[in-house]
Amino acid sequence: MEVQLKELIESIQKDGFEEAEKRSNAIIESAKKEAKSIISQAKKEAAEMTDKARKEAVQTEISSKATLEQAARDLLLALEQKIKEILQESLFTEVSKNLSGKILSNCIEAVVKSDLVEASSTSVELTQKDAKTVLDGLKKSLKSELESGMTLKPVSTMKGGFLVSQKDGKAYFDFSVEEISNAITKLVNPYLSAIIAEAAKKGE
């Protein structure tokens, strides 16, 4: 009886150990598979994050470059506009300074005596300041035209230059300082823009 009991205990112990070993092996195998899966997923996520970060970095670089290029263009346009404004102001000053005295008289005479207008129905407007210096001379040089009906009128609103118009409204010529400055600026601006654009290319 003792032998049988001993064998039964040994059998139970053996079966229990084998079962425990099986369970232990199954747990270890499951843990290995789980660890492998976790590592694989982690690698995948890391690769995706790296790829995303790389794409974002490239996109940021492209965006930053585009922003810088746009800022450079804006700066260049602002600079060009400022230069044009300075040029306009400079031209206005120079035209105002030079379109006076004898030069102004010669210009008025040239227009009045040309085929552009009919002296008898012509009105010439100029600034009150210029009128004080050129009126007497014009009255002599344009004596016949004035006698035929032409008029010379000082105007307080003008800044410089002169206006020639026909009393019947058929013709009107603006030789004011503003108009002459604008005309010169329009001629110069395309060349100025080309110079600035060329300078910008050299600076790239």
C-alpha positions in Angstrom: 0.0 0.0 0.0 2.9 2.3 0.8 4.5 1.6 -2.5 1.3 2.5 -4.4 0.9 5.7 -2.5 4.5 6.7 -3.1 4.1 5.9 -6.8 0.8 7.9 -6.9 2.5 10.9 -5.3 5.5 10.7 -7.7 3.1 10.5 -10.6 1.1 13.5 -9.4 4.4 15.4 -8.9 5.6 14.5 -12.3 2.4 15.4 -14.0 2.3 18.7 -12.1 5.8 19.5 -13.1 5.2 18.7 -16.7 2.1 20.8 -16.7 3.8 23.7 -15.0 6.7 23.4 -17.5 4.2 23.4 -20.4 2.5 26.5 -19.1 5.8 28.2 -18.4 7.0 27.4 -21.9 3.7 28.7 -23.4 3.9 31.9 -21.4 7.5 32.4 -22.4 6.6 31.8 -26.1 3.7 34.1 -25.9 5.9 36.8 -24.3 8.4 36.4 -27.0 5.8 36.8 -29.7 4.3 39.8 -27.9 7.8 41.3 -27.5 8.5 40.7 -31.2 5.2 42.3 -32.2 5.8 45.3 -30.0 9.3 45.7 -31.4 8.1 45.4 -34.9 5.3 47.9 -34.3 7.7 50.3 -32.6 10.1 50.1 -35.5 7.2 50.8 -37.9 6.0 53.7 -35.9 9.6 55.1 -35.6 10.1 54.8 -39.3 6.8 56.5 -40.0 7.7 59.3 -37.5 11.1 59.7 -39.1 9.6 59.9 -42.6 7.0 62.4 -41.4 9.6 64.5 -39.7 11.8 64.4 -42.8 8.8 65.4 -45.0 7.9 68.2 -42.6 11.5 69.4 -42.6 11.6 69.4 -46.4 8.2 71.2 -46.5 9.4 73.7 -43.8 12.6 74.4 -45.9 10.5 74.9 -49.0 8.1 77.1 -47.2 10.9 79.1 -45.6 12.6 79.5 -48.9 9.4 80.7 -50.5 8.8 83.1 -47.7 12.3 84.5 -48.0 12.0 84.8 -51.8 8.6 86.6 -51.4 10.1 88.9 -48.8 13.0 89.6 -51.1 10.6 90.4 -54.0 8.5 92.7 -51.7 11.7 94.5 -50.5 12.9 94.9 -54.1 9.5 96.3 -55.2 9.4 98.6 -52.2 12.9 99.8 -53.0 12.0 100.3 -56.6 9.0 102.3 -55.7 11.0 104.4 -53.2 13.6 105.1 -55.9 10.9 106.1 -58.3 9.4 108.5 -55.8 12.8 110.0 -55.1 13.3 110.3 -58.9 9.9 111.9 -59.3 10.6 114.4 -56.6 14.1 115.1 -58.0 12.7 115.6 -61.5 10.0 117.9 -60.2 12.6 120.0 -58.4 14.9 120.1 -61.4 12.1 120.9 -63.9 10.8 123.6 -61.5 14.3 125.1 -61.2 15.0 125.1 -65.0 11.7 125.8 -66.5 11.8 129.5 -65.6 13.2 132.8 -66.9 14.5 132.7 -70.5 13.9 129.0 -70.9 10.2 129.4 -69.9 9.9 132.4 -72.3 11.4 130.4 -75.2 9.1 127.4 -74.5 6.0 129.6 -74.5 7.1 131.4 -77.7 7.8 128.1 -79.4 4.3 126.7 -78.7 2.4 130.0 -79.4 4.3 130.5 -82.8 3.9 126.9 -83.9 1.1 125.4 -85.9 -0.3 123.8 -82.9 -2.5 126.7 -81.9 -4.1 129.8 -83.4 -2.6 132.8 -81.7 -5.8 134.9 -81.9 -7.7 132.5 -79.8 -4.9 131.3 -77.5 -4.7 131.7 -73.7 -1.4 131.1 -71.9 -1.5 130.5 -68.1 1.6 130.6 -65.9 2.5 131.1 -62.3 2.3 134.5 -60.6 6.0 134.2 -59.7 7.0 133.5 -63.3 4.7 136.2 -64.6 6.8 138.8 -62.7 10.0 137.7 -64.5 8.9 136.8 -68.0 5.7 138.8 -68.7 7.4 142.0 -69.9 9.7 140.0 -72.3 6.8 138.0 -73.7 4.8 141.1 -74.3 7.6 142.3 -76.6 8.4 138.9 -78.3 4.7 138.0 -78.7 3.5 141.5 -79.4 1.7 140.7 -82.7 0.1 137.6 -81.2 -1.2 139.5 -78.1 -2.6 142.2 -80.4 -4.4 139.5 -82.4 -6.2 138.3 -79.3 -3.8 136.1 -77.4 -3.9 136.4 -73.6 -1.3 135.8 -70.9 -2.8 135.0 -67.4 -0.9 134.6 -64.1 -2.6 131.8 -62.1 -2.1 131.3 -58.3 -2.8 127.6 -58.3 0.0 126.6 -60.6 3.3 125.3 -59.2 5.4 125.9 -62.3 5.5 125.6 -66.1 2.6 126.8 -68.3 -0.7 125.8 -69.9 -1.8 126.7 -73.4 -5.4 126.4 -74.4 -7.7 127.6 -77.2 -10.5 129.7 -76.1 -12.9 127.7 -78.2 -11.8 124.5 -76.4 -10.4 122.9 -79.5 -6.9 122.4 -78.1 -5.3 122.2 -74.6 -1.6 121.7 -73.9 -0.3 121.0 -70.4 3.4 122.0 -69.9 3.1 122.3 -66.1 6.0 121.2 -64.0 3.9 118.2 -62.7 3.0 117.0 -66.2 6.5 117.3 -67.6 8.0 115.5 -64.5 5.4 112.7 -64.9 6.2 112.4 -68.6 9.9 112.1 -68.0 9.4 109.6 -65.1 7.3 107.4 -67.4 10.1 107.4 -69.9 12.8 106.6 -67.3 10.9 104.1 -65.2 11.2 101.1 -67.6 15.0 101.6 -67.7 15.1 102.0 -64.0 13.1 98.9 -63.4 15.5 97.0 -65.8 18.5 98.2 -64.0 17.1 97.2 -60.6 16.1 93.8 -62.0 19.6 93.2 -63.4 21.1 94.2 -60.1 18.8 91.8 -58.3 19.9 88.9 -60.6 23.6 89.7 -59.9 22.9 89.5 -56.2 21.3 86.1 -56.3 
